[in-house]
Amino acid sequence: MRVNRQLVLALLVLVSLSACTAPSAPFHSQALAAINAIRAQGANCAGTTFPPAPPVSWSQRLAQAALSHSAYMAASGIFSHIGPNGLTPVERMNQAGYYGSLYGENLAVGSSLTAEGAIAVWMQDEGHCANLMNPGFSQIGLEGASGNFQGVPAVYWTLDLAHP
């Protein structure tokens, strides 16, 4: 079987580029482990103490909603919970096929911001920290996408949290 080197190289570049906007399974397990470690310890969120919370599990549907929103923000340069056509976080999660009884969303944007960095930023803000520590949430999806924010290269992160 003869292999076309240019095609293989093109596919490798495509896979590398998609990894920038759609993190891989090891990324998912690392983010999930980091969030569950925080939940297991409990936290002080800007003066409000939260006891340990049960672990959350990964939802591919929430991850799809998060990726879609991060990609929208990265492409448009808009940092907002309101998505294309005025869709709210709940509407975007429903559009991704997730229907639950409790919903939340955390956003972060920054130059060279990693998922771990976004989680650290959220832990410093009372509302975002409260979302991470809310024992009512049982599933999450976290995704990032690269773009520009106020003329500077940045990574947009969306964490969608919910309970079926």
C-alpha positions as CSV (number, residue, x, y, z in Angstrom):
1,M,0.0,0.0,0.0
2,R,1.4,3.3,-1.0
3,V,1.0,6.3,1.4
4,N,0.7,9.8,0.2
5,R,3.1,11.8,2.5
6,Q,1.5,15.1,1.8
7,L,-1.9,13.7,2.7
8,V,-0.6,12.3,6.0
9,L,1.2,15.6,6.8
10,A,-2.0,17.5,6.1
11,L,-4.0,15.2,8.3
12,L,-1.5,15.6,11.1
13,V,-1.7,19.4,10.9
14,L,-5.5,19.2,10.9
15,V,-5.4,17.0,14.0
16,S,-2.9,19.3,15.7
17,L,-5.1,22.3,14.9
18,S,-8.3,20.6,16.1
19,A,-6.5,19.8,19.4
20,C,-6.2,23.5,20.0
21,T,-9.9,24.0,20.0
22,A,-11.1,20.5,21.1
23,P,-9.0,19.2,23.9
24,S,-8.3,15.5,24.0
25,A,-9.5,12.8,26.4
26,P,-6.4,13.2,28.7
27,F,-7.3,16.9,29.0
28,H,-10.8,15.9,30.1
29,S,-9.6,13.5,32.7
30,Q,-7.1,16.0,34.1
31,A,-9.7,18.8,34.3
32,L,-12.3,16.4,35.9
33,A,-9.7,15.2,38.4
34,A,-8.7,18.8,39.3
35,I,-12.3,19.9,39.8
36,N,-13.1,16.8,41.9
37,A,-10.0,17.3,44.1
38,I,-11.2,20.8,44.9
39,R,-14.7,19.6,45.6
40,A,-13.4,16.8,47.8
41,Q,-11.5,19.4,50.0
42,G,-14.2,21.9,50.4
43,A,-13.4,25.6,49.8
44,N,-13.6,29.1,51.0
45,C,-15.2,31.2,48.3
46,A,-14.5,34.9,49.0
47,G,-15.5,34.4,52.7
48,T,-18.2,31.8,52.1
49,T,-17.2,28.4,53.3
50,F,-18.3,25.4,51.3
51,P,-18.0,21.8,52.8
52,P,-16.7,19.0,50.6
53,A,-19.1,18.2,47.7
54,P,-19.6,14.9,45.9
55,P,-17.5,14.3,42.7
56,V,-18.9,15.2,39.3
57,S,-18.7,13.1,36.2
58,W,-17.9,14.1,32.6
59,S,-20.8,14.7,30.2
60,Q,-19.9,14.7,26.5
61,R,-23.1,16.7,25.8
62,L,-22.1,19.4,28.2
63,A,-18.6,19.4,26.8
64,Q,-20.2,19.8,23.3
65,A,-22.2,22.8,24.5
66,A,-19.0,24.2,26.2
67,L,-16.9,23.8,23.0
68,S,-19.6,25.3,20.9
69,H,-19.8,28.4,23.1
70,S,-16.0,28.7,23.5
71,A,-15.6,28.5,19.7
72,Y,-18.3,31.2,19.3
73,M,-16.6,33.5,21.7
74,A,-13.2,32.9,20.2
75,A,-14.5,33.5,16.6
76,S,-16.5,36.6,17.5
77,G,-14.2,38.1,20.2
78,I,-17.3,38.4,22.5
79,F,-17.0,37.3,26.1
80,S,-20.5,36.7,27.3
81,H,-22.9,34.0,28.7
82,I,-25.2,35.0,25.8
83,G,-24.4,33.0,22.7
84,P,-25.3,33.3,19.0
85,N,-28.8,34.4,18.3
86,G,-29.2,35.4,22.0
87,L,-29.1,31.8,23.3
88,T,-28.7,31.4,27.0
89,P,-26.5,28.8,28.6
90,V,-29.5,26.6,29.3
91,E,-30.7,26.9,25.7
92,R,-27.3,26.0,24.4
93,M,-27.0,22.9,26.7
94,N,-30.5,21.8,25.6
95,Q,-29.4,22.4,22.0
96,A,-26.5,20.0,22.6
97,G,-29.0,17.4,23.8
98,Y,-28.6,17.9,27.6
99,Y,-31.8,18.3,29.5
100,G,-31.5,18.8,33.3
101,S,-33.0,20.2,36.4
102,L,-30.1,22.4,37.4
103,Y,-27.7,24.4,35.2
104,G,-24.7,26.6,35.7
105,E,-21.9,28.1,33.6
106,N,-18.4,29.6,34.3
107,L,-16.5,31.5,31.6
108,A,-12.8,32.6,31.5
109,V,-10.6,34.3,29.0
110,G,-7.0,35.1,29.0
111,S,-3.7,35.1,27.1
112,S,-2.2,31.6,27.4
113,L,-4.9,30.6,29.9
114,T,-4.9,26.9,30.6
115,A,-7.8,24.9,32.0
116,E,-6.0,24.7,35.3
117,G,-5.5,28.5,35.2
118,A,-9.2,29.0,34.5
119,I,-10.2,26.8,37.4
120,A,-7.8,28.8,39.7
121,V,-9.4,32.1,38.5
122,W,-12.9,30.7,39.2
123,M,-11.8,29.7,42.7
124,Q,-11.0,33.4,43.4
125,D,-14.5,34.6,42.5
126,E,-17.4,34.0,44.8
127,G,-20.0,33.1,42.2
128,H,-17.8,31.0,40.0
129,C,-16.4,29.2,43.1
130,A,-19.9,28.6,44.4
131,N,-20.8,26.9,41.0
132,L,-17.7,24.6,41.3
133,M,-18.7,23.7,44.9
134,N,-22.4,23.4,44.4
135,P,-23.3,19.8,45.6
136,G,-26.4,19.9,43.3
137,F,-24.2,19.7,40.2
138,S,-23.3,16.1,39.2
139,Q,-22.0,16.5,35.6
140,I,-19.6,18.9,33.8
141,G,-18.2,19.7,30.4
142,L,-15.2,22.0,30.0
143,E,-13.7,23.1,26.7
144,G,-11.6,25.9,25.4
145,A,-10.9,27.6,22.1
146,S,-8.2,30.0,20.9
147,G,-9.0,33.4,19.4
148,N,-8.4,37.1,20.1
149,F,-9.8,39.1,23.0
150,Q,-9.4,42.9,22.8
151,G,-6.8,42.4,20.0
152,V,-4.7,40.0,22.0
153,P,-4.4,36.2,21.4
154,A,-6.4,34.5,24.1
155,V,-8.0,31.2,25.1
156,Y,-11.7,31.3,25.9
157,W,-12.9,28.6,28.4
158,T,-16.5,27.5,29.1
159,L,-17.4,25.2,32.0
160,D,-21.0,23.9,31.8
161,L,-22.3,22.3,35.0
162,A,-25.6,20.6,35.4
163,H,-27.7,17.8,37.0
164,P,-30.0,15.6,35.0
